[in-house]
């Protein structure tokens, strides 16, 4: 009867090895044979050793990340009569998972004009650092020309959050001045938010696949990768609410009561200030500042409640009442998203403190 006990040298997916000492006092340890074969290595091959924050040691084949870069090319064969929205989603997915060159062709042998327009639109409006490097009636090739170190994740997030901030400010200005053109422009700017969001996600996925190279995107650990992924989504949703403020302002035909408008501005400015402080806490890893943002979360709800009470006292059409209510809700949600960023900072800061103490 075969034994059900695990080998003394293997536990789960790990292998136990004893450290040995050579004649000159150097420490050596053997490497599992099957790993060497699976990695395509042989006697004399080089491996990289990377110390981890948990005192672990990561072993990878030397230049494995360069080999991955060379293989980051794919071909996308589209079925006949492919929906253009499906084409867009497929290209974005391939970009996000890390492909640098995407060759696109069709089973019919020719790309429909609508598909070619979609390919150009995706490259121009959705994907940072991507260009159509070749195009014909039969195929098109997209290439990501921006390499990883050129735009670090924290810098991309700063740009993204700056755009979101401008969107809210412009939306509130459009509301106050009843500037319909400015309100329409805010919605268009939202495409920039999506571009940076997709770029950051691409960077983070690459870093997770190459943990030893996380520093190349401006971060320090896999834990930060998770935190920045959450924050990126939070900023994206905040921008959506800023766009909704602008869109809702288009449904308000008459000038708002100055007092009501002042209360709306107070709520909007408070939410933005919370987001500014939460992001500053993220970049500086300030636990105390992030904690204050969580305390301020209740005040956002209070400001919105007072605003809604005032709105209900106003005499306005049902459509305008609904628009003002949506605006107040969106402004409050931005403040709540700031508290979500603050929670991420608390988790990152606590993790960093534990690591420092354990050293």
MIMAR-447222 format. One record per residue: x, y, z of N, C-alpha, C in turn. Coordinates in steps of 0.2 Angstrom, whole numbers, plus 5000, padded with zeros to 4 digits. Layout:
XYZXYZXYZ
...
//
This chain:
500449945000500050005000500450065000
500350114995500850174995500750215001
501250245003501150295009500850355007
500450385011500050445010500450505013
501050485017501450545020501850575014
501950645015502350685011503050665012
503450675007504150665008504450715012
504950695016505250745021505550805017
505650795010505950845007505450885002
504850875003504350904999503750915003
503450975004502850995007502451035003
501851015001501351044996501751054990
501851124988502251134982502951154983
503151154989503851174991504251124992
504951134992505451084993505851104999
506051055003506451075009507251055007
507651105008508351085006508751115012
509351075014509751095019510351135016
510451195020511051235018511651195020
512151195015512751165016513351225016
513951205018514451245018515051215014
515351255009515951235005516551245009
517051225006517751225010517951295011
517751345007517951415009517451455013
516951415016516451455020515851475016
515751465010515151495006514551445008
513951475008513351435009513051415002
512951345001512651324995511951284997
511551284992510951244992510751214985
510551154985510351124979509651144976
509551144969508951164966508651104963
507951104964507551044962507651034954
507850974952508050954946507450974941
506850954943506250964938506151044936
506351084941506251154940506751184935
507351154935507951164931507751154924
507451094923507251064916506651114914
506151124918505551164916505751234914
506251264917506551324915506951334909
507151274907507551264901508251284902
508451264908509151284910509651214910
510251224910510751174910511351194914
511851154915512451164919512751234916
512951274920513251334918512751394917
512151384917511651434916511651484922
511351544921511351594926510651604929
510651614935509951624938510051694943
509451724943509451784947509151774954
509451804960509251794966508951864969
508351864971508051924973507851914981
508051954985507851954992507151984993
506651954996505951974997505852005004
505352045005505252085011505052035017
504851975015504651925020505251885022
505851905020506451865021506551805016
506051795011506151745006506651765001
506851714997507251724991506951694985
506951744980506551724974507151704969
507051654965507551624960507151634954
507451664949507251664942507751654937
507651624931508151624926508351694924
509051704923509351764921509051784915
508751854914508551884908507851854906
507551824911506851794909506351844907
506451904910505951954909506051984902
506751984899506852004893506551954888
506651894889506351844885505551854884
505251864890504551884890504351944885
504751994885504652054881504752034874
505151984872505251964865504651924863
504351894868503751844866503051884866
503151954868502451984869502152014862
502051964858501851984851501251934850
500651954848500151904846499751924840
499351874837498951884831498251874833
497851924831497151924833496751914826
496451854825496051834819495351844821
495051894817494351914818493851874814
493351844817492851814813492451854808
492151834803491851874798491251914802
491151974800490552014802490652024810
491252034812491352044819491052114821
490752114827490552174830491052224832
491052284830491652334832491752334839
491252334843491352334851491652274853
491552224850491952164852492652164850
492852194844493552214842493852254847
493552304849493752354854493952314861
493552274863493652244869494252194869
494252164863494852114862495452144862
495552204859496152244858496352264865
495852294869496052324876496252264880
495952204880496152154884496852124883
497052124876497752104874498252154877
498052224876498452274879498552264886
498052254890498052254897498452194900
498452134896498852074899499552084897
499752134893500452144892500752134885
500352124880500652114873500852184871
501452184868501752244865501552254857
501452204854501352204847500752164846
500152194842499552154841499452164834
499452104830499352104823498652074822
498252114818497552104818497352084810
496952034809496752014803496051984803
495751964797495051944797495051874793
494651834795494551764792494351774785
493951834783493751844777494351864772
494951884775495451914771495551984771
494952024773494952094772494652124779
494952174781494652214787494152264784
493552254787493052304785493252374787
493052424784493152494785492952514792
492452494795492252504802492652474807
492952414805493452384810494152424810
494352444804494952484804494852554807
494252584807494152644811494152634818
493852574820493852554827494652544830
495052514826495752494828496052564829
495952614824496352674825496052714831
495352714832495052744838495352714844
495352654845495652624851496352644853
496752644848497452664849497452734851
497052774848497152844849496852874856
496252844857495852864863495852824869
496052754868496052714874496752694877
497252684873497852654875498452694875
498752714881499252754881499952724878
500252764874500852744871500852694865
500252694862500052644857499952674850
500252644845500152674838500052624833
499652644828499552594822500152604818
500652554818501252554814501152534807
500652494806500552474799499852454798
499552474792498852464791498752454783
498352404782498152394775497452364775
497152354769496452324769496452254771
496952224772497052154774497152144782
497552194784497752184791498052254794
498152254801498352314804498752284810
499252324812499752314818499752364823
499552354829499652404834500352384838
500652434840501252424844501252474850
501452454856501552494862502252514862
502352584861502952614860503252634867
502852644872503052664878503252614882
503952614884504152554888504052564896
504052514900503852524907504152574911
504752584911505052634915504952704913
504652724907504552784905503952824909
503452794911502952824915502752774920
503052794926502952754932502252754935
502052704938501352694940501152754945
501552774950501352834954501252904950
501652904945501552964940500952964936
500852904933500152894929499552904934
499652884940499052894944498952964946
499553004947499453074948499153114943
499353094936499053124931498253104930
498153044932497453024932497053064937
497253074943496853104948496853174947
497353204943497353274942496753294936
496753244932496153254927495453244930
495453194935494753194938494653254942
495153284945495053344949494753404945
495053404939494853464934494153444931
494053384931493353364928492853394933
492953384940492453404944492353474945
492953514945492953584945492553614939
492753584933492453614927491653594927
491453534930490753524930490353574935
490653584941490353634945490353704942
490853724938490853784935490353794930
490253734926489753734921489053734924
488953704930488353714934488153784936
488653814939488553884941488453934936
488853924930488753974924488253954919
487953894920487553864915487853864908
488453834908488853834902488853764900
488353754895488253684892488853664888
489153704885489753674881490353654885
490453684891490953664896490753594899
490053584900489753524903489853464898
489753484892489853424887490653404886
491053454887491753444887492053394892
491753404898491953364904491853284902
491253274899491153204898491653174893
491853214888492353194883493053184887
493253224892493853214895493853144899
493353114900493353054904493752994900
493753004893494152954889494952954892
495153014894495853014896495952974903
495452974907495452934913495452864911
495052844907495152774905495752754902
496152794898496752784895497252764901
497352814905497752804911497652744915
496952734916496752674920497052604917
496952604910497152544907497852534907
498252594906498952584906499252564913
498952594919499152574925498952494926
498452474924498252404925498752354921
498952384915499452344911500052344915
500352394918500952394922500952354928
500352354932500252314938500252234936
499952214931499952144929500652124927
501052164923501752154922502152144928
502052184933502452184939502252124943
501652104943501452034946501751974943
501851974937502151924933502951924934
503251984936503951994937504052024943
503951994949503952024955504652054957
505152024954505852054955505952124952
505452144947505552204944505052254945
504752244951504152294953504452364954
505052374956505352434957505352474950
505352444944505452474938504752514936
504252494940503652534938503552584944
503952594949503952644954503652624960
503552554961503252524967503752484971
503552464977504052424981503952354982
503252334982503052264984502452244980
502352184980501652154977501052184981
501152194988500552224992500452294989
500952334987500752404984500452394977
500552344973500252334967499452324968
499252284973498552274975498252334977
498652374981498352444983498252484978
498752494973498652544968498152524963
498052454962497452434958496852454961
496752454967496052474970496052554970
496552584971496552664970496352684963
496652644958496552664951495852654950
495552604952494752594950494352644954
494652664960494252714964494252784960
494852804958494952864954494452864948
494452804944494052804938493352814940
493052784945492352794947492252864949
492752894953492652964955492553004948
492952994943492853034937492253024934
491952964934491252944932490752994935
490852994942490353044945490453114943
491053134942491153204940490853214933
490853164929490553174922489753174923
489553134928488853134929488553204932
488953234936488853304938488753344932
489153344927489153384921488553364917
488453304916487853284912487153304915
487153294922486553314926486453394925
486953434925486853504925486553524918
486553484913486253494907485453494907
485253464912484453454913484253514918
484653564920484453614924484353674920
483753694918483653754914483653824917
483453824923483353894927483953904932
484153964933484753974938484553944945
485053914948484853894955484953944960
484553934965484553984971485353984973
485554044974486254054976486554024982
486054024987486253984993486253904992
485853884988485853814986486453794982
486653844978487253834974487853834978
487853874983488453884988488553814992
487953794994487953724998488253674993
488053674987488353614982489053624982
489353684981490053704980490453684987
490153694992490453674999490553594999
490053564997490053484997490553464992
490553494986491053474981491753484983
491853544986492553564988492853524993
492353504998492553465004492753395001
492353364996492553294994493153294990
493353354986493953354983494553364988
494453404993494953404998495153345001
494553305002494653235005495053195000
494953194994495253154989496053174989
496153244989496853264988497253244994
496953245000497353225006497453145006
496953115004496953035004497553014999
497553044993498153034988498753054991
498853114994499453134997499653085003
499153055006499353005011499652945008
499352925002499552864998500352874996
500452934993501152944990501652954996
501452985002501952985007501952935012
501452895012501352835016501152865023
500752915024500652945030499952905033
500052865038499552835042499052885045
499352925049498852975052498453015048
498753045042498353085038497753035035
497952975033497352935030496852915035
497052915042496552895047496052955048
496353015047495953075048495353085042
495553055036495053055031494453005032
494652955036494052915038493552945043
493852985047493453025052493053075048
493353105043492953155039492453125035
492453065034491853035030491153045032
491053045038490453065041490153135039
490653185039490453255037490253255030
490453215026490253215019489453205019
489253145022488553125022488153185026
488453215031488053265034487953325029
488453345026488353405021487853385015
487853325013487353305008486653305011
486553285017485953275020485653355021
486053395023485853465023485653495016
486053475011485953495005485253475002
485153405003484553375001483953415004
483953425011483453465014483253525011
483853565009483753625006483353624999
483653564995483353554989482653544989
482353504994481653484994481253554996
481553604998481153665000481153704994
481553694988481553734982480953714978
480653764974480153754969480453744963
480553684960480853674954480453614950
480553604944480253554940480553484942
480153434941480353364943481053344940
481153364934481753344930482353384934
482253444935482753484939482953454946
482353444949482453414956482853344956
482753304951483053244950483853254948
483953304944484653324942485053344948
484753394952485053414958485253364963
484753314964484853264968485453214966
485453204959485953164957486653194958
486653264957487353294958487553294965
487053304970487253304977487553234979
487253184976487453114977488153094974
488253124968488853114965489453144969
489353204971489853244975489953204982
489453174985489553144991489953074990
489853044984490152984982490852994981
491053044979491753064978492153064984
491853094989492153104996492153034999
491652984998491652925000492252884997
492352894990492952854987493552884990
493652944992494252964995494352925002
493852905005493952865011494152795009
493952775004494152705001494952705000
495152764997495852774996496252775003
495952805007496252815014496352745017
495852695016495852635019496452595016
496552605010497052565006497752595009
497852655011498452685014498552655021
498052645024498052615031498352545031
498152505026498352445025499052435023
499252485018499952485016500452515021
500252565025500652595030500752545036
500252505038500352455043500752405041
500752375035501152325032501852345032
501952405030502652435030502952435037
502552455042502752465049502952395052
502552345050502752275053503352255050
503452265043504152245040504752275043
504652345045505152385048505352355055
504852335059504952315065505252245065
505052205060505352135060506052135058
506252185055506952195053507452205059
//
